[in-house]
Amino acid sequence: MTKTNFDSYLEDHLRDPEFARRFERAGKAWDVALQLAELREKAGLSQKELAHRVGTTQQQISRIESPDYEGHSLRMLRRVADALEAELVVRLNAAPPKPRSSNEKPTSLASK
C-alpha cells in the first residue's frame, strides 16, 4: 500500500510526544463514542428513545456519542450502560515510564 501525504504527516507529528499523547487521547474518545452509538443502534433505539430511558435529553446522548466529547462522567456512562443492558468496564493501566531528556539530572533524596 502506498504511503499518502497524510500518512507521512501523521508519522512525522507522532514523533512529538505531546502530539502523540493528544492523538492517543482523541482515539480513546472516538472509541467510546463509537461503542455507545453501536450499542444503541443494536438495541434498535434512537437517541431520543435512549435519552428517555436514561432520564436525560437527546442532546446529551448526541454529545456523549460525539468523538470530540471528553466530559463523560462515570455516573452517566453507568446510566447509559444500564439502559442498554450493557456492562460498563473501566480499566486503568500504568503508563510506560517517560524518557528523560539528556540534560535532565536524576533526582536523589540524598541531595535534598
Buried (B, 14 or more C-beta within 10 A) or exposed (E): EEEEEEEEEEEEEEEEEEEEEEEEEEEEBEEBBEEBBEBBEEBEBEBEBBBBBBEBEBEBBBBBBBBEBEEBEEEBBEBBBEBBEBEEEEEEEEEEEEEEEEEEEEEEEEEE
